[in-house]
């Protein structure tokens, strides 16, 4: 199943905004919501999505643009739709528990890697000198090893997760903030497990008005 970029955008938009519409949106509503001028171009994209069995062909009884069961099952295979699991909030300052209530959010292709990735929301300002601010989302590639100088999600004492630069030595592991007012955290290697490495970042503009 290959969609053009435009079709993928419409599909992703419908996926992410299912809650926004109280009933399946009409073409006009979808146009307005996506800020598109011409209904005509949208019409042919929707037709292509119907042909791809992602959108149900509208019948007289039910107007509006609905996703098919097939589309929903693809979302469950998240990879197909550019969605990544969003696993909660991570403190960039003091450690915070890694939360396991998983939902999904769309992530642009170029921000992730071929390997399994997940999204965390950053809380606190300990990575601000690296341009990672409170409220940003970071894309983390799931892996248990990192090179010195990479930004990792570190699980400390199996209890608390934090986002920091890592430096690993035989006798100690340093977790280093990107904030000159904060100290590096020092641990024995066995106290720290790497849960992933930062590969991308998205700004949440709503937080910065």
Secondary structure as UniProt FT lines:
FT   HELIX           5..16
FT   TURN            17..20
FT   HELIX           27..34
FT   HELIX           39..51
FT   TURN            52..53
FT   HELIX           69..76
FT   HELIX           78..81
FT   STRAND          83..91
FT   STRAND          103..106
FT   HELIX           109..111
FT   STRAND          117..123
FT   TURN            126..127
FT   HELIX           128..130
FT   TURN            134..135
FT   STRAND          137..141
FT   TURN            148..149
FT   STRAND          151..156
FT   TURN            157..159
FT   STRAND          160..168
FT   STRAND          173..176
FT   TURN            180..181
FT   STRAND          185..187
FT   HELIX           189..191
FT   STRAND          192..202
FT   HELIX           205..208
//
